[in-house]
Amino acid sequence: MARILVKTKDPKDIEKLRKYGKIVFLSSLVDVVGVEATEAEVEKIKELFGGERVRYSARGAIQKV
């Protein structure tokens, strides 16, 4: 399973994403939806939404100042 982030503002897109994977995160502040899906489904999502709107999720690092 892969976790991806999809940039979208349209609520209809969220319903489309539910067909391809499990919604794990919704952000109204930055218009990002987190989805957990298989690699095959990720490729379908990239075709549907375009590669520039889809990226793999990564764990962030805290920076000390």
RAPE-V492240 format. One record per residue. N is the residue number from 1. RES is the residue in one letter. OMEGA is omega in radians with two decimals (none if undefined). D_LAST is the distance of its C-alpha to the last C-alpha in whole Angstrom. Layout:
# RAPE-V492240
n->N res->RES omega->OMEGA d_last->D_LAST
n->N res->RES omega->OMEGA d_last->D_LAST
This chain:
# RAPE-V492240
n->1 res->M omega->3.12 d_last->35
n->2 res->A omega->3.04 d_last->32
n->3 res->R omega->-3.13 d_last->29
n->4 res->I omega->3.04 d_last->29
n->5 res->L omega->3.14 d_last->28
n->6 res->V omega->3.12 d_last->30
n->7 res->K omega->-3.14 d_last->30
n->8 res->T omega->3.07 d_last->32
n->9 res->K omega->-3.02 d_last->33
n->10 res->D omega->3.10 d_last->37
n->11 res->P omega->3.10 d_last->38
n->12 res->K omega->3.10 d_last->41
n->13 res->D omega->3.13 d_last->38
n->14 res->I omega->3.09 d_last->37
n->15 res->E omega->3.09 d_last->41
n->16 res->K omega->-3.12 d_last->41
n->17 res->L omega->3.13 d_last->38
n->18 res->R omega->3.13 d_last->40
n->19 res->K omega->-3.04 d_last->42
n->20 res->Y omega->-3.13 d_last->40
n->21 res->G omega->-3.11 d_last->38
n->22 res->K omega->3.09 d_last->36
n->23 res->I omega->-3.12 d_last->34
n->24 res->V omega->-3.08 d_last->31
n->25 res->F omega->3.04 d_last->29
n->26 res->L omega->3.10 d_last->29
n->27 res->S omega->3.09 d_last->27
n->28 res->S omega->-3.11 d_last->28
n->29 res->L omega->-3.08 d_last->25
n->30 res->V omega->3.08 d_last->25
n->31 res->D omega->3.14 d_last->28
n->32 res->V omega->3.08 d_last->27
n->33 res->V omega->3.07 d_last->30
n->34 res->G omega->-3.09 d_last->29
n->35 res->V omega->3.02 d_last->32
n->36 res->E omega->-3.06 d_last->33
n->37 res->A omega->3.06 d_last->36
n->38 res->T omega->-3.14 d_last->38
n->39 res->E omega->3.12 d_last->37
n->40 res->A omega->3.13 d_last->41
n->41 res->E omega->3.10 d_last->40
n->42 res->V omega->3.12 d_last->36
n->43 res->E omega->3.10 d_last->39
n->44 res->K omega->3.11 d_last->41
n->45 res->I omega->3.11 d_last->38
n->46 res->K omega->3.11 d_last->37
n->47 res->E omega->-3.10 d_last->40
n->48 res->L omega->-3.03 d_last->40
n->49 res->F omega->-3.09 d_last->37
n->50 res->G omega->-3.07 d_last->36
n->51 res->G omega->-3.10 d_last->34
n->52 res->E omega->3.13 d_last->31
n->53 res->R omega->-3.08 d_last->31
n->54 res->V omega->3.04 d_last->31
n->55 res->R omega->3.12 d_last->28
n->56 res->Y omega->3.11 d_last->27
n->57 res->S omega->3.11 d_last->25
n->58 res->A omega->3.10 d_last->22
n->59 res->R omega->-3.13 d_last->19
n->60 res->G omega->3.10 d_last->16
n->61 res->A omega->3.12 d_last->13
n->62 res->I omega->3.13 d_last->10
n->63 res->Q omega->3.08 d_last->6
n->64 res->K omega->-3.10 d_last->4
n->65 res->V omega->none d_last->0
